[in-house]
Amino acid sequence: MNYNNFDKINHVKALVDQSGGWESVLSNYHGLAQSFEKGTRQQPCPLTGGGRTKFRWFRDYRDTGGAYHNDVGPLPDGISVVSWYVGCSVSQALDEIIRICGGDLSRVTESDAAKAQRKHTQQSAYKTSEEALAKAKKVLRNNKAQAKPILNTHAQDYLRNRGINSDLTNMSDLGFHPKLAYKESDETNWQHFPGMLAMVRDVNGKPVTMHRTFLDTKLPVKADIMRSKMIFAPISDVRGCSIQLDQPIDVGFGEKVIGIAEGIENALSVREATGTPMWVGISDRLMEAVKFPDDVTFVLIWADIEPSGAGLAAAKRLKERLEKEGRNAEIFVPNCPEGVDKIDWNDVYQSKGFDGFPPALRPEFQLDTGVVIHD
């Protein structure tokens, strides 16, 4: 039988109900199985293991499979959770769930599907998501109102200490917050630190959340805390989003170029050393998912080197995806000195300056950052 996506969702939810519920489905994924057992309390991300309070299940999670992830936002049902965890589309997630439940959707009747629709409509995951969304909007609104432009602030001092000397006057998506709230865990008290803020936008430029870099109260360095970089809970799915320091540059014939790197400091280093307009991927996983406007035909990917290989692997997956979309992509990797297994582009800029960077753009296309690029 052919289903439209809405009908298929209801049939799959009915199939899940018939097959032991969401626990029986999600227990097929090691990270989700362990997470499910911990219940509704805040916990590390079941996919990466990162963060102590990054993920939580909704209170009716055994019925809906729904959860909330600080980096992703609300995942209102088990279908959304599987789609996020596996890294696939909703349609592919539906097929995956059907396979787990025995592969036979035909045993679900229209009556079963209608019953499942009524049941899941009445449950509270959506309401919980709306509550979380309202809270996220309020937090973002308040912190943005308390922020200042980055020029002549402790955040600018931090970037200068990282070797970045660009003119930051027009960096409207970078800001400074004098007193960011931070909590190490549920068992510790709130602390406050100055911090650098960066707007995170979707492909259409719509704000989705803000990135925070917590700074030492006196020195121009990151705060000595467990999580010195975080994002606020987003108001929509953060996958595909980025920190957009610049607009893509027109290189003629209606084609545009943009660079991307993981981390604000890396992107600003590349920007200053090569004149490349830059976007920032918040993490390796999120960098590979960044979406670009249709008229961007060239993407320059500036990858990190690290023992796990995660950064370079993400860059390669991004390049592969972009080429499938009909775009051109090139990966730049820093030269790693002998005996060093971890290096990024900010490390290169601080140690070698312009000499550590390959040419990326012809001079006529390079940004004017206020710093003269050496040949």
C-alpha positions in Angstrom: 0.0 0.0 0.0 1.2 3.5 -0.8 1.0 6.1 2.0 1.5 9.8 2.1 4.0 10.8 4.8 1.3 11.8 7.4 -0.6 8.5 7.0 2.7 6.5 7.1 3.7 8.2 10.4 0.4 7.2 12.0 0.7 3.6 10.7 4.2 3.4 12.0 3.2 4.7 15.4 0.5 2.1 15.5 3.0 -0.6 14.5 5.3 0.5 17.3 2.4 0.2 19.8 1.8 -3.3 18.5 5.5 -4.2 18.8 6.1 -3.4 22.4 6.3 0.4 22.4 9.1 2.8 21.8 11.4 1.2 24.3 11.5 -2.0 22.2 12.4 0.1 19.1 15.0 2.5 20.7 16.7 -0.3 22.6 18.1 -1.4 19.2 20.5 1.5 19.4 23.1 1.1 22.1 23.3 4.8 23.2 19.5 5.2 23.2 19.0 1.9 25.1 21.4 3.1 27.9 19.8 6.6 27.9 16.3 5.2 28.0 17.1 3.4 31.3 18.1 6.7 32.9 14.7 8.1 32.6 13.7 11.8 32.4 16.7 13.3 34.3 19.3 15.3 32.3 22.1 13.2 31.0 24.9 13.2 28.4 24.2 13.1 24.7 23.4 9.4 23.9 25.0 9.8 20.5 28.4 11.4 21.4 28.5 10.9 25.1 29.3 14.6 25.4 28.0 17.0 28.1 26.5 16.1 31.5 23.1 17.7 30.9 22.8 17.8 27.1 19.8 15.4 26.7 16.6 14.4 28.5 13.5 12.4 27.7 10.1 14.0 28.0 8.0 12.8 30.9 5.8 10.7 28.7 8.7 9.3 26.7 7.7 5.7 27.1 4.5 6.5 25.2 5.9 9.0 22.7 9.6 8.3 22.4 10.1 12.1 22.6 13.1 13.9 24.0 14.9 17.2 24.1 18.5 17.8 23.1 20.2 21.1 23.9 22.0 21.3 20.5 19.1 20.1 18.4 16.0 21.2 20.2 12.7 19.3 20.7 12.5 15.8 19.3 8.7 15.3 19.8 8.5 11.6 19.2 10.5 8.4 18.6 10.6 8.9 14.9 12.4 12.3 15.3 14.8 10.6 17.8 15.7 7.8 15.3 16.1 10.4 12.5 18.5 12.4 14.6 20.4 9.5 16.1 20.9 7.7 12.8 21.4 10.9 10.8 18.7 10.2 8.2 15.5 11.8 6.9 12.2 11.2 8.6 11.2 9.0 5.6 14.2 6.8 6.1 13.6 6.7 9.9 10.1 5.4 9.2 11.5 2.6 7.1 14.1 1.8 9.7 11.4 1.6 12.4 9.3 -0.7 10.2 12.3 -3.0 9.8 12.9 -3.1 13.5 9.2 -4.0 14.1 9.3 -6.9 11.7 9.0 -5.3 8.3 5.3 -5.7 7.8 3.3 -2.5 7.9 0.3 -4.1 6.2 -0.8 -5.7 9.5 -1.7 -2.2 10.7 -5.3 -1.3 9.8 -6.8 2.1 9.1 -8.6 1.8 12.5 -5.3 1.1 14.2 -3.7 4.1 12.6 -6.6 6.4 13.5 -6.4 5.1 17.1 -2.7 5.8 17.2 -3.2 9.3 15.9 -5.8 10.1 18.6 -3.6 8.7 21.3 -0.5 10.6 20.3 -2.4 13.8 19.7 -3.6 13.7 23.3 -0.1 13.1 24.8 2.0 15.9 26.2 5.2 15.7 24.2 4.0 18.5 21.9 3.0 20.7 24.9 6.3 20.0 26.6 8.1 21.0 23.4 6.1 24.2 23.3 7.0 24.9 26.9 10.7 24.3 26.1 10.4 26.5 23.0 8.9 29.4 24.9 11.6 29.1 27.6 14.4 29.0 24.9 13.0 32.1 23.2 12.9 34.0 26.5 16.5 33.0 27.4 17.8 34.0 23.9 15.9 37.3 24.0 17.2 38.2 27.5 20.8 37.4 26.8 20.7 39.2 23.5 19.3 42.3 25.2 22.2 42.2 27.8 24.9 41.8 25.1 27.1 44.5 23.7 29.0 44.8 20.4 32.3 43.0 20.6 34.4 46.1 19.8 36.6 47.2 22.7 35.4 44.5 25.1 36.9 41.6 27.0 35.8 39.3 24.2 37.8 41.4 21.7 40.8 41.1 24.1 40.3 37.3 24.1 40.5 37.2 20.3 43.5 39.5 20.2 45.2 37.1 22.6 44.5 34.3 20.1 46.4 36.2 17.5 43.4 37.6 15.6 43.9 41.3 14.7 41.1 41.9 12.2 38.9 44.9 12.4 35.8 43.7 14.2 33.7 46.8 13.7 31.3 45.1 11.3 31.1 41.8 13.1 27.5 42.3 14.1 26.9 38.6 14.8 29.7 38.6 17.4 29.1 40.2 20.8 30.1 40.4 24.4 28.1 39.5 27.5 29.4 40.7 30.8 27.8 38.1 33.0 26.8 34.8 31.4 25.3 32.2 33.7 27.0 28.8 34.0 26.2 25.7 36.0 28.6 22.8 36.1 26.0 20.2 37.0 22.7 19.9 38.8 24.6 19.5 42.1 26.6 22.8 41.8 25.6 26.4 42.2 25.3 28.9 39.4 28.4 30.9 38.4 28.8 33.9 36.2 31.5 34.6 33.6 32.1 37.2 30.9 31.7 35.7 27.5 31.8 36.0 23.7 28.4 35.5 22.0 27.9 34.5 18.4 24.6 34.3 16.5 23.8 30.9 15.0 21.6 31.2 11.8 19.9 28.8 9.4 20.6 28.8 5.7 18.1 31.7 5.2 19.7 33.8 7.8 17.1 33.3 10.5 18.5 33.3 14.1 18.1 29.9 15.7 20.3 30.1 18.8 23.6 31.7 20.2 27.0 30.2 20.8 28.7 31.1 24.1 32.4 31.1 24.9 32.9 31.6 28.6 35.9 33.7 29.5 38.1 34.1 32.6 36.9 37.1 34.7 40.3 38.8 34.5 42.6 37.2 31.9 41.8 37.2 28.1 41.5 33.4 28.0 38.8 30.8 28.2 37.3 30.2 31.6 38.8 27.2 33.4 35.5 25.2 33.5 34.4 21.9 32.1 32.3 23.3 29.3 33.9 26.6 28.1 31.9 26.6 24.9 28.1 25.9 24.7 25.1 26.9 22.7 21.8 28.0 24.2 18.8 25.7 23.6 17.8 26.4 20.0 14.3 27.6 19.0 14.4 25.2 16.0 16.6 22.4 14.7 20.2 23.5 14.7 21.3 21.0 12.1 22.2 22.9 9.0 22.9 26.1 10.9 26.2 28.0 11.2 27.8 31.2 12.6 27.8 33.4 9.5 30.7 35.8 9.9 30.5 36.9 6.3 28.3 36.8 3.2 29.4 34.6 0.3 31.5 36.5 -2.2 30.5 36.7 -5.9 33.3 35.4 -8.1 31.5 36.0 -11.4 28.9 34.4 -13.6 26.4 34.3 -10.7 28.6 32.0 -8.7 29.6 32.5 -5.1 32.3 31.2 -2.7 32.3 30.7 1.1 34.7 29.0 3.5 33.9 27.0 6.6 35.8 25.9 9.6 35.0 24.4 13.0 35.3 27.0 15.7 35.2 30.8 15.7 38.9 31.3 16.3 39.8 29.0 13.4 37.5 30.7 11.0 38.7 34.2 12.0 42.3 33.0 11.6 41.6 31.7 8.1 39.7 34.8 7.2 42.6 37.1 8.3 45.3 35.0 6.7 43.7 34.3 3.3 40.9 36.9 2.9 38.3 34.0 2.6 34.8 34.9 3.7 33.9 32.4 6.5 31.1 30.5 8.2 31.6 28.5 11.3 30.5 25.0 12.1 29.7 24.7 15.8 31.1 21.1 16.0 32.4 18.5 13.6 29.0 16.8 13.5 27.2 20.1 12.9 29.8 21.4 10.4 29.2 18.5 8.1 25.4 19.2 8.1 25.7 23.0 7.3 23.4 24.0 4.5 24.4 26.6 1.9 22.4 28.9 -0.3 21.7 27.6 -3.8 24.0 30.2 -5.4 27.1 29.1 -3.4 29.0 26.9 -5.9 32.4 26.8 -4.2 32.9 25.8 -0.5 36.4 25.9 1.0 36.6 23.5 4.0 39.3 24.2 6.6 39.7 21.0 8.6 41.4 20.3 11.9 43.8 17.5 12.8 43.1 15.6 16.0 43.8 12.1 17.3 40.3 10.9 16.8 40.2 12.0 13.2 36.7 13.3 13.7 37.3 16.8 12.2 38.9 15.5 9.0 36.2 12.8 8.6 33.5 15.4 9.0 35.2 17.6 6.3 35.3 14.6 3.9 31.6 13.8 4.5 30.8 17.5 3.9 32.8 17.6 0.7 31.1 14.4 -0.5 27.7 15.8 0.2 28.4 19.1 -1.5 29.7 17.4 -4.6 26.5 15.3 -4.8 24.6 18.6 -4.7 26.6 19.7 -7.8 28.9 22.1 -6.0 32.7 22.4 -5.9 34.5 21.8 -2.6 38.1 21.7 -1.5 39.5 20.6 1.9 42.5 22.4 3.4 44.4 20.5 6.2 47.2 22.1 8.3 50.7 20.6 8.2 51.2 18.8 11.4 54.7 19.1 12.9 56.5 15.9 13.8 55.4 14.5 17.1 52.2 16.6 17.1 48.9 14.8 16.7 46.5 17.8 17.2 46.5 21.1 15.4 44.0 23.6 14.1 44.2 26.7 11.9 44.4 29.1 14.9 47.4 27.1 16.1 48.9 27.6 12.6 48.2 31.3 12.5 49.7 31.9 15.9 52.9 29.9 15.2 53.5 30.6 11.5 51.3 33.6 10.5 50.4 34.0 6.9 53.2 31.5 5.9 51.2 28.6 7.3 48.3 29.0 4.9 47.9 28.0 1.3 46.5 30.5 -1.2 42.7 30.2 -1.4 41.4 33.1 -3.3 42.7 35.4 -6.0 43.5 38.9 -4.6 40.6 40.6 -6.3 38.2 38.3 -4.4 39.8 38.5 -0.9 38.1 40.3 2.0 39.5 43.4 3.4 39.9 42.4 7.1 42.0 45.4 8.1 45.1 43.2 8.1 47.4 43.3 5.0 47.9 39.8 3.7 51.5 39.0 2.9 52.4 37.2 -0.3 
